[in-house]
Amino acid sequence: MTIPVMSPPRSHVTIATRGSMLALWQANYVAELLKKGGITSNQLIVKTTADRVQDRFLHEIGGKGLFVKELEEALAEGKADLAVHSLKDMPVKLPPNFKLAAILPRHAATDVMIFRKDIAARLKPKAVLVAADLWALGSLTIGTGSLRRQNLIERIAPALSCVGIRGNVDTRLRRLEAGEWDAIVLAEASLDRLGLRDQPSSRLGPDWFVPAPGQGALALETRVDDPLADWLKSLACPDTTLAVNIEREILARLGGDCTLPFGCYVRGDRGAIPQLIAHAAVFSSRSEMAEAKHSQPYPDAASFDSKAFTDTLMNKLIEGGVAKALTQLGLQVPSGLKTSSKT
């Protein structure tokens, strides 16, 4: 990662963060990057609505914005200079007075299934699961608070029973070992960041278990008019930024909220001919599934026409029946999805 060579606009900043172990790891990670660029920092720990309300799901109480609302209030009031977020937890549309100043290099975008130790000892799950392996697990109880994960699991392996869960990573792991579920599904990046890869787990291959838009990426949010935003740009990863912006743009065109069981993963393949590869899907456990894949040569982020790529992926999703899938899920179909647009 490139550390800015220009002088920072100020020598000390306050980082707004949630108080979970994962959020604090992320804030400390960013603090170390700032330190290398000549900026010291302190942390303002903020309890968000999503942290306070643990007995209901996000789609019942207001969506992903409840992870960030209070952090943005701290920015607006001048109590903090930047906020650190897991990008997958951020709404696709920000209030006009805030901006994503930088998206850092992506960690693992994939999901993992973590098994209770006695279940793992009995099943001896593979390191990487394909769809047939999921079906072969039998009749386990799986904890997940994600509609995307739930619909994917129940579509492929109806014998598996999904139970909704909330809570931080460490809380979920404790409850798993206490016997509440046989397994849980988490983002692989969260385990990596917290040093918890010794858990008995299997990676769910992203070619079929499509990750959430932005999963594995960290975002730095600032006020639009803060000179710090320009300085932070040098921390951004161009490849990650381009990929997650495509993912989030597709989500935005589909309506963009947490009631949508949607996965989208864009990645670079640096083979003999570098390619940008995308896979997007709307999942229903019992009815229509809409899916689209697209790839094309990818010389570099600076010269790549991301709009044309996004338009093509979106049109393939439309041709794949996304409007019908949304209707059967009981979701509103945006007017632009009823017919394919020209690219």
C-alpha positions in Angstrom: 0.0 0.0 0.0 1.3 3.5 -0.9 1.7 5.8 2.1 1.1 9.5 1.1 4.2 11.5 0.5 2.5 14.9 0.7 2.2 16.5 4.1 -1.0 15.7 5.9 -3.5 18.6 6.5 -3.1 18.0 10.3 -0.9 15.9 12.5 -3.6 14.3 14.7 -7.1 13.0 13.9 -9.9 11.2 15.8 -11.2 7.9 14.3 -14.8 7.1 14.9 -15.4 3.3 15.3 -17.8 0.8 16.8 -16.6 -1.0 19.9 -16.6 -4.6 18.8 -13.4 -6.6 18.7 -13.5 -6.6 14.9 -14.3 -2.9 14.6 -11.4 -2.0 16.9 -9.0 -4.2 15.0 -10.0 -2.3 11.8 -9.6 1.1 13.5 -6.2 0.1 14.9 -5.2 -1.1 11.4 -6.1 2.3 9.9 -4.3 4.1 12.8 -1.1 2.3 11.9 -1.4 3.4 8.3 -2.0 6.9 9.4 1.0 6.8 11.7 3.3 5.8 8.8 2.1 8.9 7.0 2.8 11.2 9.9 -0.6 11.4 11.5 -1.2 10.3 15.1 -4.7 9.4 16.2 -7.1 8.5 19.0 -10.4 6.6 18.8 -13.9 7.7 19.6 -15.9 4.5 20.3 -19.5 4.9 19.2 -22.4 2.6 20.0 -24.7 2.4 17.0 -28.3 1.5 16.8 -27.3 -1.8 15.2 -25.2 -2.5 18.3 -28.0 -1.6 20.8 -30.8 -3.5 19.1 -29.8 -7.2 19.0 -33.3 -8.8 19.2 -34.4 -7.9 15.6 -32.8 -8.2 12.2 -31.5 -5.2 10.2 -34.3 -5.4 7.6 -36.8 -5.1 10.4 -35.3 -2.0 12.0 -34.0 0.2 9.2 -31.2 -1.6 7.3 -27.5 -1.2 7.0 -27.5 2.5 7.8 -27.9 1.6 11.4 -24.3 0.5 11.4 -23.1 3.9 10.4 -25.6 6.6 11.4 -24.1 7.5 14.8 -20.6 7.4 13.3 -21.7 9.9 10.7 -23.2 12.1 13.4 -19.8 12.2 15.2 -18.2 13.3 11.9 -20.9 16.0 11.3 -20.5 17.3 14.8 -16.7 17.5 14.5 -16.2 14.9 17.2 -14.3 12.7 14.7 -12.4 13.3 11.5 -12.9 9.9 9.8 -14.9 6.7 10.4 -13.7 3.2 9.6 -16.4 0.8 8.2 -16.7 -2.7 6.8 -17.8 -1.7 3.3 -20.4 -4.5 3.1 -22.2 -2.8 6.1 -22.6 0.5 4.4 -25.6 1.7 2.4 -25.0 2.2 -1.3 -26.1 5.9 -1.0 -24.4 8.2 1.5 -25.8 11.5 2.8 -24.5 14.4 0.6 -22.2 15.8 3.3 -20.1 12.6 3.5 -17.8 10.7 1.1 -15.8 7.5 1.0 -12.3 9.0 0.9 -10.6 5.7 0.5 -11.3 2.0 0.0 -8.3 -0.1 1.3 -6.9 -3.2 -0.3 -9.5 -6.0 0.0 -8.9 -8.9 2.3 -10.7 -12.2 1.6 -14.2 -11.6 0.1 -15.4 -15.2 0.8 -17.7 -16.7 3.4 -16.8 -19.5 5.7 -18.9 -22.1 7.5 -17.6 -22.6 11.1 -18.6 -25.9 12.8 -19.1 -26.6 16.4 -16.1 -28.7 17.5 -18.0 -31.9 18.1 -19.8 -31.5 14.7 -16.5 -31.0 12.9 -15.0 -34.0 14.6 -17.9 -36.1 13.4 -18.2 -34.8 9.8 -14.6 -33.9 9.1 -15.6 -31.2 6.6 -13.4 -30.3 3.7 -11.3 -27.1 3.6 -13.3 -25.8 0.7 -16.9 -26.8 0.1 -18.6 -27.1 -3.2 -22.4 -27.1 -3.5 -22.6 -30.9 -3.4 -20.6 -30.9 -0.2 -23.1 -28.5 1.4 -26.0 -30.9 0.5 -24.1 -33.8 1.9 -23.8 -32.2 5.4 -27.3 -33.6 6.2 -29.7 -31.9 8.7 -27.7 -29.4 10.6 -28.8 -26.1 12.2 -27.0 -23.2 10.7 -26.9 -19.7 12.3 -26.8 -16.7 10.0 -28.4 -13.3 10.0 -28.0 -12.8 6.2 -30.8 -13.3 3.8 -28.3 -14.0 1.0 -26.6 -16.7 3.0 -29.9 -18.2 4.2 -31.5 -18.3 0.8 -28.3 -19.8 -0.8 -28.1 -22.5 1.9 -31.7 -23.5 1.8 -31.8 -23.5 -2.0 -28.9 -25.9 -2.3 -29.4 -28.0 0.8 -33.0 -27.9 2.0 -32.2 -30.4 4.8 -30.1 -27.7 6.5 -32.2 -25.5 8.8 -31.1 -21.8 9.0 -31.7 -19.8 12.2 -31.4 -16.0 12.3 -28.7 -14.6 14.6 -27.3 -11.2 15.5 -24.2 -10.2 17.5 -20.5 -9.7 17.2 -18.1 -12.3 15.9 -16.8 -13.3 19.3 -20.4 -13.5 20.7 -21.5 -15.7 17.8 -18.5 -18.1 18.3 -19.3 -18.4 22.1 -22.9 -19.2 21.4 -21.9 -21.7 18.7 -19.7 -23.7 21.2 -22.5 -23.4 23.8 -24.6 -25.5 21.5 -27.1 -23.1 20.1 -26.3 -24.1 16.5 -24.3 -26.8 14.7 -22.5 -24.2 12.5 -22.5 -20.5 11.6 -21.5 -18.6 8.5 -19.2 -15.6 8.7 -17.1 -13.5 6.4 -13.6 -15.0 6.1 -12.0 -11.6 6.5 -13.4 -11.2 10.0 -11.7 -14.5 11.1 -8.4 -13.4 9.5 -8.5 -10.0 11.1 -9.2 -11.4 14.6 -6.7 -14.3 14.3 -9.4 -16.9 14.6 -8.5 -19.2 11.7 -8.0 -22.1 14.1 -11.7 -22.5 14.2 -12.9 -25.7 12.5 -14.2 -24.2 9.3 -14.7 -24.6 5.5 -14.5 -21.9 2.9 -17.6 -21.6 0.8 -16.4 -21.3 -2.8 -17.2 -17.9 -4.2 -18.0 -19.4 -7.6 -21.3 -20.7 -6.2 -21.6 -19.0 -2.8 -21.4 -15.5 -4.1 -20.1 -13.0 -1.6 -21.9 -9.8 -0.6 -21.0 -6.6 -2.4 -18.0 -5.0 -0.8 -17.3 -7.9 1.5 -13.7 -8.0 2.8 -13.0 -4.3 2.0 -12.5 -1.5 4.5 -13.8 2.0 3.8 -12.7 5.4 5.3 -15.5 7.9 5.4 -15.0 11.7 5.9 -16.8 14.9 5.6 -16.9 16.1 2.0 -15.3 19.4 2.7 -12.4 18.0 4.8 -8.9 18.3 3.3 -8.1 15.1 5.0 -10.1 13.3 2.3 -7.7 14.2 -0.4 -4.7 13.0 1.7 -6.4 9.7 2.4 -6.8 9.0 -1.4 -3.3 7.7 -1.5 -4.2 4.9 0.9 -6.8 3.6 -1.6 -6.4 0.5 -3.7 -7.4 1.2 -7.3 -8.2 -2.4 -8.1 -10.3 -2.9 -5.0 -12.1 0.4 -5.5 -13.0 -0.4 -9.0 -14.3 -3.9 -8.2 -16.4 -2.9 -5.2 -17.8 0.2 -6.9 -19.1 -2.1 -9.6 -20.6 -4.5 -7.0 -22.3 -1.6 -5.2 -23.6 0.0 -8.4 -25.3 -3.2 -9.4 -26.8 -3.4 -5.9 -28.0 0.2 -6.2 -29.7 -0.5 -9.5 -31.6 -3.4 -7.9 -32.9 -1.2 -5.1 -30.0 -1.6 -2.8 -31.2 -2.6 0.7 -30.8 -5.4 3.1 -34.1 -7.1 2.2 -32.4 -8.2 -1.1 -30.7 -11.6 -1.0 -28.0 -10.6 -3.4 -24.4 -11.5 -4.1 -21.9 -9.8 -6.4 -18.2 -10.5 -6.6 -15.8 -8.7 -9.0 -12.2 -9.8 -9.1 -9.1 -9.5 -11.3 -7.4 -12.5 -12.8 -3.8 -11.8 -13.6 -3.3 -14.6 -16.0 -1.6 -14.5 -19.4 -4.4 -12.1 -20.5 -5.5 -10.2 -17.4 -9.3 -10.3 -17.0 -11.9 -8.6 -14.8 -14.4 -11.3 -13.8 -17.8 -10.6 -12.3 -20.6 -12.8 -10.9 -23.9 -11.4 -9.7 -27.0 -13.3 -8.4 -30.3 -12.8 -6.7 -31.1 -15.8 -4.6 -34.4 -17.3 -3.6 -34.6 -20.4 -1.6 -37.7 -21.8 -3.3 -38.5 -19.8 -6.5 -36.6 -18.0 -9.2 -32.9 -17.3 -9.2 -31.4 -14.7 -11.4 -27.7 -14.9 -12.2 -25.2 -13.2 -14.5 -21.5 -13.6 -15.2 -19.3 -11.3 -17.3 -15.6 -10.9 -18.0 -13.4 -8.9 -20.2 -9.7 -7.9 -20.6 -8.4 -5.7 -17.7 -5.2 -3.8 -18.3 -5.5 -1.6 -15.2 -8.0 0.3 -13.2 -7.1 3.7 -14.6 -7.9 2.8 -18.3 -10.8 0.5 -17.6 -14.4 1.5 -18.7 -16.2 0.4 -15.5 -19.5 1.9 -16.6 -19.6 -0.2 -19.8 -18.7 -3.3 -17.8 -21.4 -2.6 -15.2 -24.0 -1.9 -17.9 -23.2 -5.2 -19.5 -23.4 -7.2 -16.3 -26.6 -5.5 -15.4 -28.2 -6.3 -18.8 -27.1 -9.9 -18.4 -28.8 -10.0 -15.0 -32.0 -8.5 -16.6 -31.9 -11.1 -19.3 -31.4 -13.8 -16.6 -34.8 -12.9 -15.2 -34.0 -10.6 -12.3 -37.3 -8.8 -12.5 -39.2 -12.1 -12.1 -36.9 -13.1 -9.2 -37.6 -9.8 -7.3 -41.3 -10.2 -7.9 -41.4 -13.7 -6.5 -39.4 -12.5 -3.5 -42.1 -9.8 -2.9 -39.7 -7.0 -3.6 -40.3 -3.9 -5.8 -38.9 -4.1 -9.3 -37.1 -0.8 -10.2 -38.4 0.6 -13.5 -35.1 0.3 -15.2 -35.0 -3.4 -14.8 -38.1 -4.1 -16.8 -36.3 -3.8 -20.1 -32.6 -4.1 -21.0 -30.9 -0.9 -21.7 -28.3 -0.4 -24.5 -24.7 -0.5 -23.5 
